[in-house]
Amino acid sequence: MANYREVLIKMVHFTDEQVKFLKRINAPFDGSKKISELTDDEYFRLDEFIADYFQVYGIEENDDINDAGAMCESIIDVLSE
């Protein structure tokens, strides 16, 4: 029987909107795998890619977070669950 953490990990997934965004920005994730199926290398590569993208494209000159930044934040939230 799966423990509580394993059940939660299997329930965590990206929304369709997040997957479309990841594809649009050429992130190293094509939506074919569940988050729980990513290898450690795939997981960390995606996490680093999103963090870098956020820093470059997600923050306006006045330090406000734009739409791309908000999407990056939502993806980071999913990855951290």
N, C-alpha and C positions, 0 to 999 in steps of 0.2 A: 504494500500500500504506500502511495506517495505521501511524503510529509507536506506540511502546510506551505513551506517555502517552494518546493518543487511545483506545487499546484499554482501558486502565484506566478512563478516564472513562466509557466506554460500559458497563463492567461494574458500576460503582458504582450502587446503587439502594437505595431504602428498602424495608424489610421490610413485609409486610402489616400487622403490628402498628403500625409507625410511621405508615403511611398512615392507618390508622383513628384513631390518636391525633391526627394533623394535622387530619383532618376534624372530630373531636370538639371540638377547641379553636378551630375556625374559622380555621385558618391559611390564608394565601394560597397554598394548594397543594391540588389536588383529586386528585392521583394519576394524572391523565390523561397527564402528560408524564414522560419520564425526566429525571433530574437534568441530563444532558448537553444536553437540549433546552430548558432554562430560559434565558430571556434574562438578561442581567446584572441588569436591574432586578428581574425575578422572583426571581432567586437572592438578591440582597441584601435584598429585602423579606422573603423567607422567613427568612433568617438573622437579621435584626434582630427579627422577630416572635418567633422561638424564643428568642433571647437575652433579650428582654424578658419573655416568659412564664416562663422559667426563674427570673429574678430575683424575679418576683412570686409565683409559685405553686410553684416547685420546691425551695425551701429552707425548712426548719422554723425555728422560733424559736431552737432550740439549734444552728443552722447545719448540721444533718444534711440530706442530700439525700433527698427523698421519691421516691415512684414517678414522679410527673410530672417531677421534676428529672432522674431517671435516664433517662427517655425523651427529654427535651430534650437531655441530654448525648449520647445515642446518635445523635440526629438531627444535632447539631452535628458529631459525628465523621464522619458520612457526608458532610455538606456540605464538610468540610475536606479530604476525600480527593481 
